[in-house]
């Protein structure tokens, strides 16, 4: 691992994202309305692209145009085990279904089932594509993951990225949206659960990427599928409490992550992952 390269990437990522988010949040200090939200959104989405932009810039500085091309090539690695595409679809649905079940048991009624909700799936996926998944994954899993795995095991690399991922989101805790603890009074339990979710998701995505020849495409699609919460679309009355459902879905994430660790699925040092 090139320490200087890694530090530069992290520095650019944090400076880029936090600067734009702080500027955007400043527009909300006098109240949340249509005009202030519109201005905030510009800076919000620009800040989201911090990891991707940082990955491109750092690769260019240290490895030249070939480094940038190699980074982008990872987005087009699609010839991967078919089961990984099933994981992209089924795992996030499994997690949210568990969240919905726990909501019904411990909180209240989940409302009626809307069987026509599948018609809104394409729109929901498209709306989420250009935000987090496209803005983040080229940086986190395309640049930082292989860099970390030159020194650390896959598991340790995933945990480190999960911690960094959480810290990167912190300014958005004060925003009306952007994380599962945004738009609410900050309390310790939701923040801890959100932290655990990002660690688990980082481990799961690392496992998928390492078993997909280093494909960033698989990371983008899994990130997109997780954010979309497709199962929730079929229970429209839960829209009001969608954050609680997603936080409860952490139970499924923790369970699946535990299985991956128990079965030693992240034992690889990843020296040969990106040469497969």
C-alpha positions in Angstrom: 0.0 0.0 0.0 1.2 3.4 -0.9 0.5 5.4 2.3 1.0 8.8 0.6 -1.4 7.8 -2.2 -4.0 6.6 0.3 -3.7 9.8 2.5 -4.1 12.0 -0.5 -7.2 10.2 -1.6 -8.8 10.5 1.8 -7.8 14.1 2.2 -9.3 15.1 -1.2 -12.4 13.1 -0.5 -13.1 14.7 2.9 -12.2 18.3 1.8 -14.3 18.0 -1.4 -17.4 16.5 0.2 -17.4 18.3 3.5 -16.8 21.7 1.9 -19.8 21.4 -0.4 -22.0 19.9 2.2 -21.2 22.7 4.8 -21.9 25.3 2.1 -25.2 23.6 1.3 -26.2 23.3 4.9 -25.7 27.0 5.3 -28.6 27.6 3.0 -30.9 25.7 5.5 -30.0 27.8 8.5 -32.9 30.2 8.0 -35.4 27.5 7.5 -36.2 24.6 5.2 -38.3 25.6 2.3 -38.5 24.9 -1.5 -35.9 27.5 -2.3 -33.4 26.5 0.4 -33.8 22.8 -0.4 -33.2 23.5 -4.1 -29.9 25.2 -3.3 -28.9 22.6 -0.8 -29.5 19.8 -3.3 -26.9 21.3 -5.7 -24.2 21.2 -3.1 -25.4 17.9 -1.7 -25.1 16.0 -5.0 -21.8 17.7 -5.8 -20.4 16.6 -2.4 -21.6 13.1 -2.9 -19.1 12.7 -5.8 -16.1 13.3 -3.5 -14.9 9.7 -3.4 -15.2 9.2 -7.2 -13.5 12.5 -8.1 -10.8 11.9 -5.5 -10.1 8.4 -6.9 -9.8 9.8 -10.4 -7.5 12.7 -9.4 -5.3 10.6 -7.1 -5.0 7.9 -9.8 -4.0 10.5 -12.3 -1.4 12.1 -10.1 0.2 8.8 -9.0 -0.4 6.5 -12.0 -1.1 8.8 -14.9 -3.7 8.3 -17.6 -3.2 4.5 -17.5 -4.1 4.6 -13.8 -7.4 6.4 -14.5 -8.2 4.1 -17.4 -7.6 1.0 -15.2 -9.9 2.6 -12.6 -12.7 3.1 -15.1 -12.2 -0.4 -16.5 -13.4 -1.8 -13.2 -16.9 -0.3 -13.8 -17.2 -2.4 -16.9 -16.4 -5.8 -15.4 -19.7 -7.4 -15.9 -18.8 -11.0 -16.7 -19.0 -12.3 -13.2 -20.7 -15.3 -11.5 -24.4 -15.1 -12.1 -25.2 -15.7 -8.4 -23.6 -12.4 -7.6 -26.3 -10.6 -9.6 -28.9 -12.6 -7.6 -27.2 -11.4 -4.4 -27.6 -7.8 -5.6 -31.4 -8.2 -5.9 -32.2 -10.7 -3.2 -30.0 -9.6 -0.2 -31.3 -6.0 0.0 -34.9 -7.4 -0.3 -34.1 -9.9 2.5 -32.7 -7.2 4.8 -35.7 -4.9 4.3 -38.3 -7.7 4.7 -36.7 -8.5 8.1 -36.9 -4.8 8.9 -40.6 -4.7 8.0 -41.3 -7.8 10.0 -39.6 -6.4 13.1 -41.5 -3.1 12.6 -44.8 -5.0 12.6 -43.8 -6.9 15.8 -42.4 -4.1 17.8 -43.8 -0.8 16.5 -47.1 -1.1 14.6 -49.2 -1.8 11.6 -47.3 -2.0 8.3 -50.4 -1.1 6.2 -51.7 -2.8 3.0 -49.7 -4.5 0.3 -49.6 -2.6 -3.0 -49.1 -5.2 -5.7 -48.7 -2.6 -8.4 -45.7 -1.0 -6.8 -43.4 -2.9 -9.1 -44.3 -0.3 -11.7 -42.3 2.3 -9.7 -39.2 0.2 -9.4 -37.4 1.5 -12.6 -38.1 5.2 -11.6 -36.8 4.5 -8.0 -33.7 2.8 -9.2 -32.9 5.6 -11.8 -33.4 8.3 -9.2 -30.9 6.7 -6.9 -28.3 5.7 -9.5 -26.6 9.1 -10.0 -26.4 9.9 -6.3 -24.6 7.6 -3.8 -23.7 4.6 -5.9 -22.2 6.5 -8.9 -20.7 9.2 -6.7 -19.0 6.9 -4.2 -18.1 3.4 -5.4 -15.4 4.2 -7.9 -13.6 5.8 -4.9 -14.4 3.4 -2.1 -14.3 0.1 -3.8 -12.6 1.0 -7.1 -9.6 2.9 -5.6 -9.4 2.5 -1.8 -10.3 -1.2 -1.4 -7.6 -2.6 -3.7 -5.1 -0.1 -2.1 -5.9 -1.3 1.4 -5.9 -4.9 0.4 -2.2 -4.6 -0.7 -1.5 -4.5 3.1 -4.5 -5.8 5.0 -6.8 -8.8 4.8 -10.1 -8.3 3.0 -12.0 -8.2 6.3 -9.8 -5.6 7.9 -9.9 -3.5 4.7 -13.7 -3.7 4.7 -13.9 -2.6 8.3 -11.5 0.3 7.8 -13.5 1.5 4.8 -16.7 1.1 6.7 -15.3 3.4 9.5 -14.2 5.9 6.9 -17.5 5.7 5.1 -19.3 6.5 8.4 -17.0 9.5 9.2 -17.5 10.8 5.6 -21.3 10.9 6.2 -21.1 12.9 9.5 -21.9 16.4 8.1 -25.1 15.0 6.6 -26.4 14.1 10.1 -27.5 17.8 10.2 -29.1 17.6 6.8 -32.8 16.9 6.2 -31.7 13.7 4.3 -28.6 11.9 3.2 -28.3 9.3 5.9 -30.7 7.2 8.0 -30.1 9.6 11.0 -30.6 12.8 9.0 -33.7 15.0 9.6 -34.1 13.7 13.1 -32.8 14.8 16.6 -29.5 13.0 16.9 -29.5 10.2 19.5 -26.9 7.6 20.2 -28.8 4.4 19.4 -29.7 5.2 15.8 -26.1 6.5 15.2 -24.6 3.3 16.6 -27.0 1.2 14.4 -26.2 3.3 11.4 -22.4 2.8 12.1 -22.9 -1.0 12.3 -24.9 -1.0 9.1 -22.1 0.7 7.2 -19.6 -1.7 8.6 -21.7 -4.7 7.5 -22.4 -3.2 4.1 -18.8 -2.6 3.6 -18.0 -6.2 4.4 -20.7 -7.5 2.2 -19.7 -5.3 -0.8 -16.0 -6.3 -0.3 -17.0 -9.9 -0.4 -19.0 -9.4 -3.6 -16.3 -7.3 -5.3 -13.5 -9.8 -4.5 -15.6 -12.6 -5.9 -16.4 -10.5 -9.0 -12.8 -9.9 -10.3 -12.7 -6.5 -8.6 -15.8 -5.3 -10.4 -16.9 -1.8 -9.3 -20.1 -2.4 -11.3 -21.2 -5.0 -8.7 -20.5 -2.5 -5.9 -22.5 0.2 -7.7 -25.5 -2.1 -8.3 -25.5 -3.5 -4.8 -25.3 0.0 -3.3 -28.1 1.1 -5.6 -30.3 -1.9 -4.7 -29.7 -1.3 -0.9 -30.5 2.4 -1.1 -33.7 1.8 -3.1 -35.3 -0.4 -0.5 -37.4 -2.1 -3.2 -39.4 -4.2 -0.7 -40.6 -1.0 1.0 -42.3 0.2 -2.2 -44.9 -2.5 -1.7 -45.9 -1.0 1.7 -46.6 2.7 0.9 -47.9 3.4 4.4 -44.5 2.8 5.8 -43.0 5.7 3.8 -43.5 7.9 6.9 -41.3 5.5 8.9 -38.9 4.3 6.2 -35.8 5.2 8.2 -36.9 3.1 11.1 -37.6 0.1 8.8 -34.1 0.5 7.3 -32.5 0.8 10.7 -34.3 -2.4 11.7 -33.1 -4.1 8.6 -29.6 -3.9 10.2 -30.6 -7.2 11.9 -30.5 -9.0 8.6 -27.2 -7.3 7.6 -25.6 -8.3 10.9 -26.8 -11.8 10.6 -25.5 -12.2 7.0 -22.2 -10.5 7.8 -21.7 -12.9 10.7 -22.2 -15.8 8.4 -19.6 -14.5 6.0 -17.1 -14.0 8.8 -17.9 -17.4 10.5 -17.4 -19.2 7.2 -14.2 -17.3 6.6 -15.4 -15.8 3.4 -13.1 -12.8 3.8 -9.9 -14.6 4.6 -8.1 -13.5 1.4 -5.3 -11.1 1.5 -6.5 -10.2 -2.0 -3.1 -10.2 -3.6 -4.6 -12.0 -6.6 -8.2 -10.8 -6.5 -7.6 -8.2 -9.2 -5.6 -10.5 -11.4 -8.3 -13.1 -11.8 
